[in-house]
Amino acid sequence: SQDISNLSSGYYNITVTDAVGQVESLTVYISEPDPINVTYSVTSTSLPSISDGSVFTNVTGGTAPYTFTWVGPNGFTSIAQNIQNVSAGTYDFNIIDVNGCTEFLTIVVSEGQLTSLLVSENITNVNCYGNIDGEIDITVSGGITPYYYSWNTGDTTQDIDGLSAGTYTLTLTDGIGQVFMSS
C-alpha cells in the first residue's frame, strides 16, 4: 500500500514501480525520543510529625513539555515538578510527556528522629575560700534548637561565671519543649 502506520523506530525501504516499469527507491528513518528518565533527591523530615521534607526531580528524555502528578499521604496532591514542606510517607510520582508517554515512580520521604538532649559541663572551682571566681561551661547536643537556659541564679545564658562555692541548677529547654535538669 502507499501508506503504512504503527511502525517502530528504524530504517524502512520503499520501492515504487509505475505502470511502464520506472523504479524509484527511498530509505526513511523513523526516530523515537529517548525514554523518560527521572533522577531525584529526597530530604527527610527533620522530626516526626513535622512537614518539612522535600523531593526535587530532574526529568530528561521523552518529549517536553511534561505534566506532573503527585499523590501522597493524607490526601496530598500536587502538579508541580518538585514538592516541598511535605510530611513523611510514600509519594507516587507520574510524568506524562507531550506525546502521552509516561513514567511512574514511588518515592519515600523518611521521617526524621528526635534525639534526646545531652548536656556536659566543664566546672572551674573557686580558687580560694570565699572567692567568687568559679565558672560552669555547658555544652549541649541533641534535641532541637534553639536552646533556652534557666539557672537558679536567674541567669539565662549558656555559661555562668563569677560563682562562689555552692550548688547550681540548670533547667534547659529545647525548641520543642524537651526539658533537661542538672545540678
For each residue, the residues with C-beta under 8 A, 3 or more apart:
1: 4
2:
3:
4: 1 7 12
5:
6:
7: 4 10 12 30
8: 30 32
9: 29 30 31 32
10: 7 29 30
11: 27 28 29
12: 4 7 27 28 29 30
13: 25 26 27
14: 25 26 27 28
15: 23 24 25 26
16: 23 24 25 26
17: 21 22 23
18: 21 22
19:
20:
21: 17 18
22: 17 18
23: 15 16 17
24: 15 16
25: 13 14 15 16
26: 13 14 15 16
27: 11 12 13 14
28: 11 12 14
29: 9 10 11 12
30: 7 8 9 10 12
31: 9
32: 8 9
33: 61 62 63 97 99 101
34: 37 60 61 62
35: 61 62 101 103
36: 59 60 61 62 66 95 97 101 102 103
37: 34 59 60 61 103
38: 57 58 59 93 95 103 105
39: 57 58
40: 55 56 57 58 93 105 107
41: 55 56
42: 53 54 55 107 108 109 110
43: 52 53 54 55 109
44: 53 88 109 110 111 112
45: 48 50 51 52 53 86 87 88 109 110 111 112
46: 50 52 112 144
47: 50 111 112 113 114 144 176
48: 45 88 111 112 113 114
49: 87
50: 45 46 47 87 112
51: 45 85 86 87
52: 43 45 46 85
53: 42 43 44 45 85 86 87 88 109 110
54: 42 43 82 83 84 85 86 109
55: 40 41 42 43 82 83 86 91 93 107 109
56: 40 41 82
57: 38 39 40 81 82 93
58: 38 39 40
59: 36 37 38 62 66 81 95 103
60: 34 36 37
61: 33 34 35 36 37
62: 33 34 35 36 59 66 95 97 98 99 101 103
63: 33 97 98 99 101
64: 97 98
65: 97 98
66: 36 59 62 81 95 96 97 98
67: 79 95 96 97
68: 78 79 80 81 93 94 95
69: 77 78 79 93 94 96
70: 76 77 78 79 80 83 91 92 93 94
71: 76 77 91 92
72: 76 77 83 86 87 89 90 91 92
73: 76 87 88 89 90 91
74: 87 89
75:
76: 70 71 72 73 86 87 89 91
77: 69 70 71 72
78: 68 69 70 83
79: 67 68 69 70
80: 68 70 83
81: 57 59 66 68
82: 54 55 56 57
83: 54 55 70 72 78 80 86 91
84: 54
85: 51 52 53 54
86: 45 51 53 54 55 72 76 83 89 91 109
87: 45 49 50 51 53 72 73 74 76 109
88: 44 45 48 53 73 109 110 111 112
89: 72 73 74 76 86 108 109
90: 72 73 106 107 108
91: 55 70 71 72 73 76 83 86 106 107 108 109
92: 70 71 72 104 105 106
93: 38 40 55 57 68 69 70 104 105 106 107
94: 68 69 70 102 103 104
95: 36 38 59 62 66 67 68 102 103 104
96: 66 67 69 100 101 102
97: 33 36 62 63 64 65 66 67 100 101 102
98: 62 63 64 65 66
99: 33 62 63
100: 96 97
101: 33 35 36 62 63 96 97
102: 36 94 95 96 97
103: 35 36 37 38 59 62 94 95
104: 92 93 94 95
105: 38 40 92 93
106: 90 91 92 93
107: 40 42 55 90 91 93
108: 42 89 90 91
109: 42 43 44 45 53 54 55 86 87 88 89 91
110: 42 44 45 53 88
111: 44 45 47 48 88
112: 44 45 46 47 48 50 88
113: 47 48
114: 47 48 143 144 176 178
115: 141 142 143
116: 142 143 178
117: 140 141 142 143 172 174 178 179 180
118: 140 141 142
119: 138 139 140 170 172 180 182
120: 138 139
121: 136 137 138 139 182
122: 136 137 139
123: 134 135 136 137
124: 133 134 135 136 137 161
125: 134 165
126: 129 131 132 133 134 163 164 165
127: 131 133
128: 131
129: 126
130: 164
131: 126 127 128 134 164
132: 126 162 163 164
133: 124 126 127 161 162 163
134: 123 124 125 126 131 161 162 163 164 165
135: 123 124 159 160 161 162 163
136: 121 122 123 124 159 160 161 163 168 170
137: 121 122 123 124 159
138: 119 120 121 149 158 159 170 172
139: 119 120 121 122
140: 117 118 119 143 147 158 172
141: 115 117 118
142: 115 116 117 118 174
143: 114 115 116 117 140 147 174 175 176 178 180
144: 46 47 114 174 175 176 178
145: 174 175
146: 174 175
147: 140 143 158 172 173 174 175
148: 156 172 173 174
149: 138 155 156 157 158 170 171 172
150: 156 170 171 172 173
151: 154 155 156 157 160 168 169 170 171
152: 168 169 170
153: 160 163 168
154: 151
155: 149 151 160
156: 148 149 150 151
157: 149 151 160
158: 138 140 147 149
159: 135 136 137 138
160: 135 136 151 153 155 157 163 168
161: 124 133 134 135 136
162: 132 133 134 135
163: 126 132 133 134 135 136 153 160 166 168
164: 126 130 131 132 134
165: 125 126 134
166: 163
167: 183
168: 136 151 152 153 160 163 183
169: 151 152 181 182 183
170: 119 136 138 149 150 151 152 180 181 182 183
171: 149 150 151 179 180 181
172: 117 119 138 140 147 148 149 150 179 180 181 182
173: 147 148 150 177 178 179 180
174: 117 142 143 144 145 146 147 148 177 178
175: 143 144 145 146 147
176: 47 114 143 144
177: 173 174
178: 114 116 117 143 144 173 174
179: 117 171 172 173
180: 117 119 143 170 171 172 173
181: 169 170 171 172
182: 119 121 169 170 172
183: 167 168 169 170
